[in-house]
């Protein structure tokens, strides 16, 4: 299996502690894909529905770092609300 040194470098950058990460405001679609661990098609679907905010500069679609944080926070809130509404039937256990 061949490795992609550019992709590996990006993953290494974001695997670091927050204070060691690059201080960039905008991420490429590929970087967001790597950060979230999802496919390119899903990223573009999230962008098209507005679930993940982005801007366009020239021909490039870029995602603000804060938009990624807000997307993750929203998904966590959804997961928590679903979990809070779930009651375990202790009699079955």
C-alpha positions in Angstrom: 0.0 0.0 0.0 1.5 3.3 -1.1 1.6 6.2 1.3 0.7 9.8 0.4 3.3 12.0 2.1 1.2 15.1 1.8 -1.9 13.5 3.4 0.3 11.9 6.1 1.8 15.3 6.8 -1.7 16.9 7.2 -2.7 14.1 9.6 0.4 14.6 11.6 -0.3 18.3 11.9 -3.7 17.8 13.4 -2.8 14.9 15.6 -0.7 17.3 17.6 -1.8 19.0 20.8 -3.9 22.2 20.0 -1.1 24.6 20.9 1.2 22.8 18.4 -1.3 22.9 15.5 -0.9 25.4 12.7 -2.8 28.6 13.3 -4.9 28.7 10.1 -8.3 30.1 9.8 -9.4 28.1 6.7 -9.2 24.5 5.8 -9.4 22.8 2.4 -12.1 20.2 1.8 -9.4 17.5 1.9 -8.1 18.7 5.3 -11.7 18.6 6.7 -12.2 15.2 5.2 -9.0 14.0 7.0 -9.9 15.7 10.3 -13.4 14.2 10.4 -12.4 10.9 9.0 -15.2 10.8 6.4 -15.3 10.7 2.6 -15.2 13.6 0.2 -18.8 13.0 -1.0 -20.1 13.4 2.6 -18.1 16.7 3.0 -19.7 18.1 -0.1 -23.1 16.9 0.9 -22.7 18.7 4.3 -21.6 21.8 2.4 -24.5 21.7 0.0 -27.1 21.4 2.9 -25.4 24.1 4.9 -24.7 21.8 7.8 -21.0 22.6 7.4 -20.3 26.3 6.5 -17.8 27.2 3.8 -16.6 30.1 1.7 -15.3 30.2 -1.8 -12.1 32.1 -2.6 -11.4 31.9 -6.3 -12.1 28.4 -7.4 -11.3 26.9 -3.9 -14.0 25.9 -1.4 -12.6 26.5 2.1 -14.1 25.7 5.5 -13.5 27.9 8.5 -11.9 26.1 11.4 -14.8 27.4 13.6 -17.3 25.8 11.2 -15.8 22.4 11.8 -15.9 23.0 15.6 -19.6 24.0 15.4 -20.5 21.0 13.2 -18.9 18.6 15.8 -20.6 20.4 18.7 -24.0 20.1 16.9 -23.5 16.4 16.3 -22.5 15.9 19.9 -25.5 17.8 21.1 -27.7 15.6 18.8 -26.1 12.4 20.2 -26.6 13.6 23.8 -30.3 14.5 23.3 -30.9 11.1 21.7 -29.2 9.4 24.6 -31.0 11.5 27.2 -34.4 10.4 25.8 -33.4 6.8 26.0 -34.5 4.9 29.1 -33.1 1.4 29.9 -35.7 -1.1 31.0 -34.0 -2.5 34.1 -36.5 -5.4 34.4 -35.2 -6.9 31.1 -31.6 -6.8 32.3 
